[in-house]
Amino acid sequence: ETGWAKAVWGKIYGQWLCGCAVFVYDFENFKPRELLKVIAKYGVTSFCAPPTIYRCFIKENLKKYDFSKLKNCSVAGEALNPEVYYRFLEETGIKMAEGYGQTELTLAIAQYPWLEVRPGSMGKPSPGYDIELIAENGNLVDAGQPGEIVIKTHNKIPIGMFSGYYNDNEMTVKSWNKGIYYTGDIAW
């Protein structure tokens, strides 16, 4: 979906930097079978989509598609259910990598190639991101406890992070003040 900043961060800029081709498949309505046919027919090598797409994929007979060229699959936009991860791995042999970001950010947390994939985990903070999880009272949460994902920007603002909401200083100050950006998202 090109309505998200991820469309440029994850589908154009990185590929330009690497000198890769970008395959665009435009459709009116998402039909899992049709998209799977396209991936197989054109030898797509890298694919990223929200977990909802993969949930639809695993309902299909994935064994009937030639995914021999497909090497990297990643997810973002919502949490990936480990059951979907394991089923896709079983059917394709491909380990999916998960990532977390927002339109206001780039990829802030990810399962990078040098990390062991842990289904149900978004991974580790991206280089340049100083991330913490805090409780409603502003204190750090203990391991395993839920807390809001915040990004500390006292010393450095990560490359690609937004500078504020357009024409909405009040909203900017509400979410980003005293050197801390409050994502509004909860993790543990």
N, C-alpha and C positions, 0 to 999 in steps of 0.2 A: 504494500500500500504506500503510495507516494505521499500521502498526507502526513507521514511521520518523518522527522529528521533522519531517522535510520536509513531511509531510502538513499540519501546522499552519503552518509557516513559508511554504511555497510554495503552499498550496491554500486557506488560510483567512485568516490575518492580513493578508497583502498585499491580498487582494481586499476585505476589510472596510475597510481604510484607503482604498482607491480607490473604494469604493461599488459594487463589481462584483458580479455574480451568480456563484455557484459551481454548476456542473453536476456532479451525482454520478450515476455509472452503476455500479450494483452488479452484479457477476457472479460466478458460481461458478468458471468456468474461462475463462481468456483465450483468445478466438478473434479473431484479427486482423480478419477480415472483419466480424464483428459490431460490434466497436469502431469500425471505419472507417465503417460504416453509421450508427452513432449520432452520430459527429462531424459527418458530412455532414447528416443529417436534422435535427438540432437547431441547426445553425449555430454550433457551438463556435468561439470566436474565438481562444482561447489554450489550448495543450496542452503539458503537461510530463510526460515519462515517462523511464524508464531506456532507454539505447540498445538493449537487448534488444527492447523493444516496437517500436522503429523498424526493427530488423533483420527482424522479422516482417512489418512493414508493407510494406517494399520487395519482399517476395516476392509481394505481391498486385499486381493491376492497379490502381494508384492513379488512373489516368486516368478510371476509371469512376465516381469519387466526386466530388461537388461540394464542393470546399474553398474556394469563393469567400469565405466568411466567416472562414476560418481565417487569422489574420494573424501569430501568434507561436507558434513551437514551440521548446521548450527541452528539454535533457536533463540528467540528474544521476544519481548513484548508481553509475556506472561510466564508464570512458573511452569516448568516442565514436570509432569507427573512421571515418577520413575517407571511405572508400568508401561507408559508409552515408550520411554527410552529403551527398556529391555525388549519390548516386542519389536520395535524397529530394528534394533541390533540383531535380534534373532532372525528376522526376515531378510535383512540386507547385509549384515556383517559390518555395518557402519556405526561407529560411536558418535553420537551427537554431542556437541559442545554447547553449553548454555551461557548466556550473557545477560547482563543487566545494564540498562542505561535509560535515559529519558530524552525527550526532544531538547531539554535544557542542557544536556550533557552529551558526551560521546559514550562509548562503552566503558562504564565505570567499574564493573566487576565482570570477570570472565573466567572461563575454563580454558586457559591457554594451552597450546600444544605440549608444553613442557610440564604441565600438571596432569596428574592422574584424574581422569574423569570420575566424578562422584555423582551419580544420578540423584537428583533432588537438591543439588548444590549449584549455586550460580558461579562459584569459583572464588577467586581471590581479587582484591582490589587491583585495578589497572595501574601501571606505572604513572606516577604523577598525581594520583588520587589518594588523599589522606581521609580514609573512611572509618567511621565509628558507628556503633549502634547504641542509641540512647533511649532511656525510659521517658515517660511523660514529664518526670521531674527534672530531666536534663542530665541525669547521671548515666554513666555507662552501664549496660546490662551485662550480666554474667553469661558465660558461654551457655548456649542452649535456650536462653530466654529471648523472647521477642522484643525488638526495639526498632525505632525509626532509623532508617539509613540516613546519616548526615555526612556531609563533606566539609571538612575543615579547610578553609581558604585563607587563614591568617597569614601564612608564609608564602603561599603560591596558589594561583588560580590555574587549574588544569587547562591544558590546551584544548580548545573546542567547547569549553563551558560557556554558556550564554552570559551576557553582561547585564541582563535584566529583562523584564517583561516590557514589550513595546507599549509606550505611552501609559504605563501603569506602575508608577513608582510605589504606590501603596502595596500592591501585590508583591513587588520585588522585595520590599523591606520586610513584609510579613514572612516570606519564605527564605530570605537570605539576609541575615543581619549578624553583626558582631563576629564576622569572619566564619560563619557557619551557614551552609546551605542545607535547608530542611527539605528532603525529597518528598515527604509525605508517605513514603512506602515503608512497610514493615518487613523485617527479615529476622532470622535468628541464626 
